[in-house]
Amino acid sequence: MKTAILIAAAGASTRLGRPKQLLKFKNDSLLQCMIDECLSFADADVFVALGANGIEIEKLLDLKNCFVLHNPNWERGLGNTIAFGVSQIKREYREIILVLGDQVYFTQKNLMDLMKKRKASDADIIVSRYQDGQGPPVLFDMSLRSKLEALEGDNGAKSIIKSGNYKIDFVDFQLGNLDVDSQEDLHLLNL
């Protein structure tokens, strides 16, 4: 059974003042680099959830090997985008991996680490542990689909992870907390 990868890239980038999905990164755009890393992972279908500036972004990216989802309620936050994205994934998958569209140090290796841990663990959720904190990419067993579809607000899936109701395991992603949210973060694009 395949894995579903959902890239959440629906935000308006209000702190940055322009669509961060289209920022120049590694000779392409930031979001295209994220998509390409996900597409290079075998045995997965990649879903890209767009929202603000979605039509403009879609025109400028190579999305032919992805399923593109346009969240009409993107302004309701990351939780809503995750809920919308998961609700649009119709096929049966064993797990879903949630990826953010702005983590500059994300690579296919992060996906491989999650799946390796998945095979060695009976955890319901596998979270990336950063040098400073934890968060996406996160793997959820599809038994949690209804919980993901009920998410709201801007806290993503933190409420599920922190509920204490599920077995959680971790993989290391030391620099996962480094993403692009504001002008001060633009230096990260020059790795």
DRENRO-631286 format. One record per atom (N, C-alpha, C): residue number from 0; residue in three letters; x, y, z. Coordinates in Angstrom, 1 decimal. Layout:
REM residues N
- k/r/x/y/z
- NUM/ALA/X/Y/Z
...
***
This chain:
REM residues 191
- k/r/x/y/z
- 0/MET/0.8/-1.2/0.0
- 0/MET/0.0/0.0/0.0
- 0/MET/0.9/1.2/0.0
- 1/LYS/0.5/2.2/-0.8
- 1/LYS/1.3/3.5/-0.9
- 1/LYS/1.1/4.4/0.3
- 2/THR/2.0/5.4/0.3
- 2/THR/2.0/6.4/1.3
- 2/THR/1.5/7.7/0.6
- 3/ALA/0.7/8.5/1.3
- 3/ALA/0.3/9.8/0.8
- 3/ALA/1.2/10.9/1.5
- 4/ILE/1.7/11.8/0.7
- 4/ILE/2.5/12.9/1.2
- 4/ILE/1.7/14.2/0.9
- 5/LEU/1.3/14.9/2.0
- 5/LEU/0.6/16.2/1.8
- 5/LEU/1.5/17.3/2.1
- 6/ILE/1.8/18.2/1.1
- 6/ILE/2.6/19.4/1.3
- 6/ILE/1.6/20.5/1.5
- 7/ALA/1.7/21.1/2.7
- 7/ALA/0.8/22.3/3.1
- 7/ALA/1.6/23.5/2.6
- 8/ALA/1.0/24.2/1.6
- 8/ALA/1.6/25.4/1.1
- 8/ALA/0.5/26.4/0.7
- 9/ALA/-0.4/26.6/1.6
- 9/ALA/-1.6/27.4/1.3
- 9/ALA/-1.6/28.8/1.9
- 10/GLY/-0.6/29.1/2.7
- 10/GLY/-0.6/30.4/3.4
- 10/GLY/-0.3/31.6/2.5
- 11/ALA/-0.6/32.7/3.1
- 11/ALA/-0.5/34.0/2.3
- 11/ALA/0.9/34.6/2.5
- 12/SER/1.8/34.1/3.3
- 12/SER/3.1/34.7/3.6
- 12/SER/3.0/36.1/4.0
- 13/THR/2.1/36.5/4.8
- 13/THR/1.8/37.9/5.2
- 13/THR/3.1/38.5/5.9
- 14/ARG/3.8/37.8/6.7
- 14/ARG/5.0/38.3/7.4
- 14/ARG/6.1/38.6/6.4
- 15/LEU/6.1/37.8/5.3
- 15/LEU/7.2/38.0/4.3
- 15/LEU/6.8/39.1/3.3
- 16/GLY/5.5/39.2/3.0
- 16/GLY/5.0/40.2/2.1
- 16/GLY/4.9/39.8/0.6
- 17/ARG/5.2/38.5/0.4
- 17/ARG/5.2/38.0/-1.0
- 17/ARG/5.1/36.5/-0.9
- 18/PRO/4.6/35.8/-1.9
- 18/PRO/4.5/34.3/-1.8
- 18/PRO/5.8/33.6/-1.6
- 19/LYS/6.0/33.1/-0.4
- 19/LYS/7.3/32.4/-0.2
- 19/LYS/7.4/31.1/-1.0
- 20/GLN/6.3/30.6/-1.4
- 20/GLN/6.4/29.4/-2.2
- 20/GLN/7.2/29.6/-3.5
- 21/LEU/7.2/30.8/-4.0
- 21/LEU/7.9/31.1/-5.2
- 21/LEU/9.3/31.8/-5.0
- 22/LEU/9.8/31.8/-3.8
- 22/LEU/11.1/32.4/-3.6
- 22/LEU/12.2/31.5/-4.3
- 23/LYS/13.2/32.2/-4.8
- 23/LYS/14.3/31.5/-5.5
- 23/LYS/15.1/30.6/-4.5
- 24/PHE/15.3/29.4/-4.8
- 24/PHE/16.0/28.4/-3.9
- 24/PHE/16.6/27.3/-4.8
- 25/LYS/17.9/27.1/-4.6
- 25/LYS/18.5/26.0/-5.3
- 25/LYS/18.2/26.0/-6.8
- 26/ASN/18.3/27.1/-7.5
- 26/ASN/18.0/27.2/-8.9
- 26/ASN/16.6/27.0/-9.3
- 27/ASP/15.7/27.1/-8.4
- 27/ASP/14.2/26.9/-8.6
- 27/ASP/13.5/27.7/-7.6
- 28/SER/12.2/27.3/-7.4
- 28/SER/11.5/28.0/-6.3
- 28/SER/11.5/27.1/-5.1
- 29/LEU/11.2/27.7/-3.9
- 29/LEU/11.2/26.9/-2.7
- 29/LEU/10.2/25.8/-2.7
- 30/LEU/9.0/26.1/-3.1
- 30/LEU/8.0/25.0/-3.1
- 30/LEU/8.4/23.9/-4.2
- 31/GLN/8.9/24.3/-5.3
- 31/GLN/9.2/23.3/-6.3
- 31/GLN/10.3/22.4/-5.8
- 32/CYS/11.3/22.9/-5.0
- 32/CYS/12.3/22.1/-4.4
- 32/CYS/11.7/21.1/-3.5
- 33/MET/10.7/21.5/-2.7
- 33/MET/10.0/20.6/-1.7
- 33/MET/9.3/19.5/-2.5
- 34/ILE/8.6/19.9/-3.5
- 34/ILE/7.8/19.0/-4.3
- 34/ILE/8.7/17.9/-4.9
- 35/ASP/9.9/18.4/-5.5
- 35/ASP/10.8/17.5/-6.2
- 35/ASP/11.4/16.5/-5.2
- 36/GLU/11.7/16.9/-4.0
- 36/GLU/12.2/16.0/-2.9
- 36/GLU/11.1/15.0/-2.6
- 37/CYS/9.9/15.4/-2.5
- 37/CYS/8.8/14.4/-2.2
- 37/CYS/8.6/13.4/-3.4
- 38/LEU/8.6/14.0/-4.6
- 38/LEU/8.4/13.1/-5.8
- 38/LEU/9.5/12.1/-6.0
- 39/SER/10.7/12.4/-5.4
- 39/SER/11.8/11.4/-5.6
- 39/SER/11.7/10.3/-4.6
- 40/PHE/10.7/10.3/-3.7
- 40/PHE/10.5/9.3/-2.7
- 40/PHE/9.6/8.2/-3.4
- 41/ALA/10.1/7.0/-3.4
- 41/ALA/9.4/5.9/-4.1
- 41/ALA/8.1/5.5/-3.3
- 42/ASP/7.2/5.0/-4.0
- 42/ASP/5.9/4.4/-3.5
- 42/ASP/5.1/5.4/-2.7
- 43/ALA/5.0/6.6/-3.2
- 43/ALA/4.2/7.6/-2.5
- 43/ALA/3.5/8.5/-3.6
- 44/ASP/2.3/9.0/-3.2
- 44/ASP/1.6/9.9/-4.0
- 44/ASP/1.7/11.3/-3.3
- 45/VAL/2.0/12.3/-4.1
- 45/VAL/2.2/13.6/-3.5
- 45/VAL/1.0/14.5/-3.8
- 46/PHE/0.5/15.1/-2.8
- 46/PHE/-0.6/16.1/-2.8
- 46/PHE/-0.1/17.4/-2.4
- 47/VAL/-0.4/18.5/-3.1
- 47/VAL/0.1/19.8/-2.8
- 47/VAL/-1.2/20.7/-2.5
- 48/ALA/-1.3/21.2/-1.3
- 48/ALA/-2.4/22.0/-0.9
- 48/ALA/-2.0/23.5/-1.0
- 49/LEU/-2.7/24.1/-2.0
- 49/LEU/-2.5/25.5/-2.2
- 49/LEU/-3.7/26.3/-1.7
- 50/GLY/-3.5/27.6/-1.6
- 50/GLY/-4.6/28.5/-1.1
- 50/GLY/-4.4/29.9/-1.6
- 51/ALA/-3.8/30.7/-0.8
- 51/ALA/-3.5/32.1/-1.2
- 51/ALA/-2.6/32.1/-2.4
- 52/ASN/-2.9/32.9/-3.4
- 52/ASN/-2.1/33.0/-4.7
- 52/ASN/-2.0/31.6/-5.4
- 53/GLY/-2.9/30.7/-5.1
- 53/GLY/-2.9/29.3/-5.6
- 53/GLY/-2.8/29.2/-7.1
- 54/ILE/-3.6/30.0/-7.8
- 54/ILE/-3.6/30.0/-9.3
- 54/ILE/-2.3/30.4/-9.9
- 55/GLU/-1.7/31.5/-9.3
- 55/GLU/-0.4/32.1/-9.8
- 55/GLU/0.7/31.0/-9.5
- 56/ILE/0.6/30.5/-8.3
- 56/ILE/1.7/29.5/-7.9
- 56/ILE/1.6/28.3/-8.8
- 57/GLU/0.4/27.8/-9.0
- 57/GLU/0.2/26.6/-9.9
- 57/GLU/0.8/26.8/-11.3
- 58/LYS/0.6/28.0/-11.8
- 58/LYS/1.0/28.3/-13.2
- 58/LYS/2.6/28.3/-13.3
- 59/LEU/3.2/28.5/-12.2
- 59/LEU/4.7/28.7/-12.2
- 59/LEU/5.5/27.5/-11.8
- 60/LEU/4.8/26.4/-11.4
- 60/LEU/5.4/25.2/-10.9
- 60/LEU/5.2/24.0/-11.8
- 61/ASP/6.0/23.0/-11.7
- 61/ASP/5.8/21.8/-12.5
- 61/ASP/5.1/20.8/-11.5
- 62/LEU/3.8/20.7/-11.7
- 62/LEU/3.0/19.9/-10.8
- 62/LEU/2.3/18.7/-11.5
- 63/LYS/2.9/18.3/-12.7
- 63/LYS/2.2/17.3/-13.5
- 63/LYS/2.2/15.9/-12.8
- 64/ASN/3.1/15.7/-11.9
- 64/ASN/3.2/14.4/-11.2
- 64/ASN/2.6/14.5/-9.8
- 65/CYS/1.8/15.5/-9.5
- 65/CYS/1.2/15.7/-8.2
- 65/CYS/-0.3/15.8/-8.3
- 66/PHE/-0.9/15.7/-7.2
- 66/PHE/-2.3/16.0/-7.1
- 66/PHE/-2.4/17.4/-6.5
- 67/VAL/-3.0/18.4/-7.2
- 67/VAL/-3.1/19.7/-6.7
- 67/VAL/-4.4/20.0/-6.1
- 68/LEU/-4.4/20.5/-4.8
- 68/LEU/-5.6/20.7/-4.1
- 68/LEU/-5.7/22.2/-3.8
- 69/HIS/-6.8/22.9/-4.1
- 69/HIS/-7.0/24.3/-3.8
- 69/HIS/-7.9/24.5/-2.6
- 70/ASN/-7.4/24.8/-1.5
- 70/ASN/-8.2/25.0/-0.3
- 70/ASN/-8.9/26.4/-0.3
- 71/PRO/-10.2/26.4/-0.5
- 71/PRO/-11.0/27.7/-0.5
- 71/PRO/-11.0/28.4/0.8
- 72/ASN/-10.7/27.7/1.9
- 72/ASN/-10.7/28.3/3.2
- 72/ASN/-9.3/28.4/3.8
- 73/TRP/-8.3/28.6/3.0
- 73/TRP/-6.9/28.6/3.5
- 73/TRP/-6.7/29.6/4.6
- 74/GLU/-7.4/30.7/4.6
- 74/GLU/-7.2/31.8/5.6
- 74/GLU/-7.6/31.3/7.0
- 75/ARG/-8.2/30.2/7.1
- 75/ARG/-8.6/29.7/8.4
- 75/ARG/-7.4/29.0/9.1
- 76/GLY/-6.3/28.9/8.4
- 76/GLY/-5.0/28.4/9.1
- 76/GLY/-4.6/27.0/8.6
- 77/LEU/-3.4/26.6/9.1
- 77/LEU/-2.8/25.4/8.8
- 77/LEU/-3.6/24.2/9.1
- 78/GLY/-4.3/24.2/10.3
- 78/GLY/-5.1/23.1/10.6
- 78/GLY/-6.2/22.8/9.6
- 79/ASN/-6.8/23.9/9.1
- 79/ASN/-7.9/23.8/8.1
- 79/ASN/-7.3/23.3/6.8
- 80/THR/-6.1/23.7/6.5
- 80/THR/-5.5/23.2/5.2
- 80/THR/-5.2/21.7/5.3
- 81/ILE/-4.7/21.3/6.5
- 81/ILE/-4.5/19.9/6.7
- 81/ILE/-5.8/19.1/6.6
- 82/ALA/-6.8/19.6/7.3
- 82/ALA/-8.1/18.9/7.2
- 82/ALA/-8.7/18.8/5.8
- 83/PHE/-8.6/19.9/5.1
- 83/PHE/-9.0/19.9/3.7
- 83/PHE/-8.3/19.0/2.9
- 84/GLY/-6.9/19.0/3.0
- 84/GLY/-6.1/18.1/2.2
- 84/GLY/-6.4/16.7/2.4
- 85/VAL/-6.4/16.3/3.7
- 85/VAL/-6.7/14.9/4.0
- 85/VAL/-8.1/14.5/3.5
- 86/SER/-9.1/15.4/3.6
- 86/SER/-10.4/15.0/3.1
- 86/SER/-10.5/14.8/1.6
- 87/GLN/-9.5/15.4/0.9
- 87/GLN/-9.5/15.2/-0.6
- 87/GLN/-8.7/14.0/-1.0
- 88/ILE/-8.0/13.3/-0.1
- 88/ILE/-7.3/12.2/-0.5
- 88/ILE/-8.2/11.0/-0.5
- 89/LYS/-8.6/10.5/-1.6
- 89/LYS/-9.6/9.5/-1.8
- 89/LYS/-9.1/8.1/-1.7
- 90/ARG/-7.9/7.8/-2.2
- 90/ARG/-7.4/6.4/-2.2
- 90/ARG/-7.1/6.0/-0.8
- 91/GLU/-7.0/4.7/-0.7
- 91/GLU/-6.6/4.1/0.6
- 91/GLU/-5.1/4.1/0.7
- 92/TYR/-4.6/4.7/1.8
- 92/TYR/-3.2/4.7/2.0
- 92/TYR/-2.9/4.2/3.4
- 93/ARG/-1.8/3.7/3.7
- 93/ARG/-1.4/3.2/5.0
- 93/ARG/-1.1/4.3/6.0
- 94/GLU/-0.5/5.3/5.4
- 94/GLU/-0.1/6.5/6.3
- 94/GLU/-0.1/7.7/5.4
- 95/ILE/-0.1/8.9/6.1
- 95/ILE/0.0/10.2/5.5
- 95/ILE/1.2/10.9/6.1
- 96/ILE/2.0/11.5/5.3
- 96/ILE/3.1/12.3/5.9
- 96/ILE/2.8/13.8/5.6
- 97/LEU/2.7/14.6/6.6
- 97/LEU/2.5/16.0/6.5
- 97/LEU/3.8/16.7/6.4
- 98/VAL/4.0/17.5/5.3
- 98/VAL/5.2/18.3/5.1
- 98/VAL/4.8/19.8/4.9
- 99/LEU/5.6/20.7/5.4
- 99/LEU/5.4/22.1/5.2
- 99/LEU/6.2/22.5/4.0
- 100/GLY/5.7/23.5/3.3
- 100/GLY/6.3/23.9/2.1
- 100/GLY/7.4/24.9/2.2
- 101/ASP/7.9/25.1/3.4
- 101/ASP/9.0/26.2/3.6
- 101/ASP/10.2/25.7/4.5
- 102/GLN/10.3/24.4/4.7
- 102/GLN/11.5/24.0/5.5
- 102/GLN/12.7/23.7/4.6
- 103/VAL/13.6/24.7/4.6
- 103/VAL/14.7/24.7/3.6
- 103/VAL/15.6/23.5/3.8
- 104/TYR/15.7/22.9/4.9
- 104/TYR/16.6/21.7/5.1
- 104/TYR/15.9/20.4/4.8
- 105/PHE/14.7/20.4/4.4
- 105/PHE/13.9/19.2/4.1
- 105/PHE/14.5/18.5/2.9
- 106/THR/14.7/17.2/3.0
- 106/THR/15.1/16.4/1.8
- 106/THR/14.3/15.1/1.8
- 107/GLN/14.6/14.3/0.8
- 107/GLN/14.0/13.0/0.7
- 107/GLN/14.4/12.1/1.9
- 108/LYS/15.6/12.4/2.4
- 108/LYS/16.1/11.6/3.6
- 108/LYS/15.1/11.7/4.8
- 109/ASN/14.5/12.9/4.9
- 109/ASN/13.5/13.0/6.0
- 109/ASN/12.4/12.0/5.9
- 110/LEU/11.9/11.8/4.6
- 110/LEU/10.8/10.9/4.4
- 110/LEU/11.3/9.5/4.6
- 111/MET/12.6/9.2/4.2
- 111/MET/13.1/7.8/4.4
- 111/MET/13.3/7.5/5.8
- 112/ASP/13.7/8.5/6.6
- 112/ASP/13.8/8.3/8.1
- 112/ASP/12.5/8.0/8.7
- 113/LEU/11.4/8.7/8.3
- 113/LEU/10.1/8.5/8.9
- 113/LEU/9.6/7.1/8.5
- 114/MET/9.8/6.6/7.3
- 114/MET/9.4/5.3/6.9
- 114/MET/10.2/4.2/7.5
- 115/LYS/11.5/4.4/7.7
- 115/LYS/12.3/3.5/8.4
- 115/LYS/11.9/3.3/9.8
- 116/LYS/11.6/4.4/10.5
- 116/LYS/11.1/4.3/11.9
- 116/LYS/9.7/3.7/11.9
- 117/ARG/8.9/3.9/10.9
- 117/ARG/7.5/3.3/10.8
- 117/ARG/7.6/1.8/10.8
- 118/LYS/8.6/1.3/10.0
- 118/LYS/8.8/-0.2/9.9
- 118/LYS/9.3/-0.8/11.2
- 119/ALA/10.0/0.0/12.0
- 119/ALA/10.6/-0.5/13.3
- 119/ALA/9.7/-0.2/14.5
- 120/SER/8.6/0.5/14.3
- 120/SER/7.9/1.0/15.5
- 120/SER/6.4/0.7/15.3
- 121/ASP/5.7/0.6/16.4
- 121/ASP/4.2/0.5/16.3
- 121/ASP/3.5/1.8/16.6
- 122/ALA/4.2/2.9/16.5
- 122/ALA/3.7/4.2/16.8
- 122/ALA/2.6/4.6/15.8
- 123/ASP/1.6/5.3/16.3
- 123/ASP/0.6/5.9/15.5
- 123/ASP/1.0/7.2/14.8
- 124/ILE/2.0/7.8/15.4
- 124/ILE/2.5/9.1/14.9
- 124/ILE/4.0/9.1/15.0
- 125/ILE/4.7/9.6/14.0
- 125/ILE/6.1/9.7/14.1
- 125/ILE/6.4/11.2/13.7
- 126/VAL/7.1/11.8/14.7
- 126/VAL/7.3/13.3/14.7
- 126/VAL/8.8/13.6/14.4
- 127/SER/9.1/14.6/13.7
- 127/SER/10.5/15.0/13.5
- 127/SER/10.9/15.8/14.7
- 128/ARG/12.0/15.5/15.3
- 128/ARG/12.6/16.2/16.5
- 128/ARG/13.7/17.1/16.0
- 129/TYR/13.6/18.4/16.3
- 129/TYR/14.5/19.4/15.8
- 129/TYR/15.6/19.6/17.0
- 130/GLN/16.6/20.4/16.6
- 130/GLN/17.6/20.8/17.6
- 130/GLN/16.8/21.7/18.6
- 131/ASP/15.8/22.4/18.1
- 131/ASP/15.0/23.3/19.0
- 131/ASP/13.5/23.0/18.7
- 132/GLY/13.0/22.0/19.4
- 132/GLY/11.6/21.7/19.2
- 132/GLY/11.3/20.5/18.4
- 133/GLN/10.1/20.4/17.9
- 133/GLN/9.6/19.2/17.1
- 133/GLN/8.5/19.7/16.2
- 134/GLY/8.2/18.9/15.2
- 134/GLY/7.2/19.2/14.2
- 134/GLY/7.3/18.5/12.9
- 135/PRO/6.8/19.1/11.8
- 135/PRO/6.8/18.4/10.5
- 135/PRO/8.2/18.2/10.0
- 136/PRO/8.4/17.3/9.1
- 136/PRO/7.4/16.4/8.6
- 136/PRO/7.0/15.4/9.7
- 137/VAL/5.7/15.0/9.7
- 137/VAL/5.1/14.1/10.7
- 137/VAL/4.3/13.0/9.9
- 138/LEU/4.5/11.8/10.3
- 138/LEU/3.8/10.7/9.7
- 138/LEU/2.7/10.3/10.6
- 139/PHE/1.5/10.2/10.1
- 139/PHE/0.3/9.7/10.8
- 139/PHE/-0.2/8.4/10.2
- 140/ASP/-0.5/7.5/11.0
- 140/ASP/-1.2/6.3/10.6
- 140/ASP/-2.6/6.7/10.1
- 141/MET/-3.1/6.1/9.0
- 141/MET/-4.4/6.5/8.5
- 141/MET/-5.6/6.2/9.4
- 142/SER/-5.3/5.5/10.4
- 142/SER/-6.4/5.3/11.4
- 142/SER/-6.8/6.6/12.1
- 143/LEU/-5.9/7.6/11.9
- 143/LEU/-6.1/8.9/12.5
- 143/LEU/-6.8/9.9/11.5
- 144/ARG/-7.2/9.4/10.4
- 144/ARG/-7.7/10.2/9.3
- 144/ARG/-8.8/11.1/9.8
- 145/SER/-9.8/10.6/10.5
- 145/SER/-10.9/11.5/11.0
- 145/SER/-10.5/12.6/11.9
- 146/LYS/-9.4/12.3/12.7
- 146/LYS/-8.9/13.3/13.6
- 146/LYS/-8.2/14.4/12.8
- 147/LEU/-7.5/14.0/11.7
- 147/LEU/-6.9/15.0/10.9
- 147/LEU/-7.9/15.9/10.1
- 148/GLU/-9.0/15.2/9.7
- 148/GLU/-10.0/15.9/9.0
- 148/GLU/-10.8/16.9/9.8
- 149/ALA/-10.7/16.8/11.1
- 149/ALA/-11.4/17.6/12.1
- 149/ALA/-10.6/18.8/12.6
- 150/LEU/-9.3/18.9/12.1
- 150/LEU/-8.5/20.0/12.5
- 150/LEU/-9.0/21.4/12.1
- 151/GLU/-8.7/22.4/12.9
- 151/GLU/-9.0/23.8/12.6
- 151/GLU/-7.9/24.7/13.1
- 152/GLY/-8.0/25.9/12.7
- 152/GLY/-7.1/26.9/13.3
- 152/GLY/-5.7/26.8/12.7
- 153/ASP/-4.8/27.5/13.4
- 153/ASP/-3.4/27.7/12.8
- 153/ASP/-2.4/26.9/13.5
- 154/ASN/-2.8/25.9/14.4
- 154/ASN/-1.8/25.1/15.1
- 154/ASN/-1.5/23.8/14.4
- 155/GLY/-1.9/23.6/13.2
- 155/GLY/-1.6/22.4/12.5
- 155/GLY/-2.2/21.2/13.2
- 156/ALA/-1.4/20.1/13.4
- 156/ALA/-1.8/18.9/14.0
- 156/ALA/-1.3/18.7/15.5
- 157/LYS/-0.8/19.8/16.1
- 157/LYS/-0.3/19.8/17.4
- 157/LYS/-1.3/19.2/18.4
- 158/SER/-2.6/19.5/18.3
- 158/SER/-3.5/19.0/19.2
- 158/SER/-3.6/17.5/19.2
- 159/ILE/-3.4/16.9/18.1
- 159/ILE/-3.5/15.4/18.0
- 159/ILE/-2.2/14.9/18.6
- 160/ILE/-1.1/15.4/18.2
- 160/ILE/0.2/15.0/18.7
- 160/ILE/0.3/15.1/20.2
- 161/LYS/-0.1/16.2/20.8
- 161/LYS/0.0/16.4/22.2
- 161/LYS/-1.1/15.9/23.1
- 162/SER/-2.1/15.3/22.4
- 162/SER/-3.3/14.8/23.2
- 162/SER/-3.0/13.7/24.2
- 163/GLY/-1.9/13.0/24.0
- 163/GLY/-1.6/11.9/24.9
- 163/GLY/-2.4/10.6/24.6
- 164/ASN/-3.2/10.6/23.5
- 164/ASN/-4.0/9.5/23.2
- 164/ASN/-3.4/8.5/22.2
- 165/TYR/-2.2/8.8/21.7
- 165/TYR/-1.6/8.0/20.7
- 165/TYR/-0.1/7.7/21.0
- 166/LYS/0.3/6.6/20.5
- 166/LYS/1.7/6.2/20.7
- 166/LYS/2.6/7.0/19.7
- 167/ILE/3.6/7.7/20.2
- 167/ILE/4.4/8.6/19.4
- 167/ILE/5.8/8.2/19.4
- 168/ASP/6.5/8.3/18.2
- 168/ASP/7.9/8.0/18.2
- 168/ASP/8.5/9.2/17.4
- 169/PHE/9.8/9.2/17.4
- 169/PHE/10.5/10.4/16.8
- 169/PHE/11.6/10.0/15.9
- 170/VAL/11.9/10.9/14.9
- 170/VAL/13.1/10.8/14.1
- 170/VAL/13.8/12.1/14.2
- 171/ASP/15.1/12.2/14.0
- 171/ASP/15.9/13.4/14.1
- 171/ASP/15.8/14.2/12.8
- 172/PHE/15.6/15.5/12.9
- 172/PHE/15.7/16.4/11.8
- 172/PHE/16.2/17.7/12.5
- 173/GLN/17.5/17.7/12.7
- 173/GLN/18.1/18.8/13.6
- 173/GLN/17.8/20.2/13.2
- 174/LEU/17.7/20.5/11.9
- 174/LEU/17.5/21.9/11.4
- 174/LEU/16.1/22.1/10.9
- 175/GLY/15.2/21.2/11.3
- 175/GLY/13.8/21.3/10.8
- 175/GLY/13.0/22.6/11.3
- 176/ASN/13.5/23.2/12.4
- 176/ASN/12.8/24.4/12.8
- 176/ASN/13.2/25.6/12.0
- 177/LEU/14.1/25.5/11.1
- 177/LEU/14.5/26.6/10.2
- 177/LEU/13.7/26.6/9.0
- 178/ASP/12.8/27.7/8.9
- 178/ASP/12.0/27.8/7.7
- 178/ASP/11.9/29.3/7.4
- 179/VAL/11.2/29.6/6.3
- 179/VAL/11.1/31.0/5.8
- 179/VAL/9.8/31.6/6.2
- 180/ASP/9.8/32.5/7.1
- 180/ASP/8.5/33.2/7.5
- 180/ASP/8.6/34.7/7.3
- 181/SER/9.8/35.3/7.4
- 181/SER/9.9/36.7/7.3
- 181/SER/11.2/37.1/6.5
- 182/GLN/11.3/38.4/6.3
- 182/GLN/12.5/39.0/5.6
- 182/GLN/13.8/38.5/6.3
- 183/GLU/13.8/38.4/7.7
- 183/GLU/15.0/38.0/8.4
- 183/GLU/15.4/36.5/8.1
- 184/ASP/14.5/35.8/7.6
- 184/ASP/14.7/34.3/7.3
- 184/ASP/15.3/34.1/5.9
- 185/LEU/15.3/35.1/5.1
- 185/LEU/15.7/35.0/3.7
- 185/LEU/17.1/34.5/3.5
- 186/HIS/18.0/34.7/4.5
- 186/HIS/19.4/34.2/4.4
- 186/HIS/19.4/32.7/4.3
- 187/LEU/18.4/32.0/4.8
- 187/LEU/18.4/30.6/4.8
- 187/LEU/18.3/30.0/3.3
- 188/LEU/17.9/30.8/2.4
- 188/LEU/17.7/30.4/1.0
- 188/LEU/19.1/30.3/0.3
- 189/ASN/20.1/30.8/1.0
- 189/ASN/21.5/30.8/0.4
- 189/ASN/22.3/29.8/1.0
- 190/LEU/21.8/28.6/1.1
- 190/LEU/22.6/27.5/1.8
- 190/LEU/23.9/27.2/1.1
***
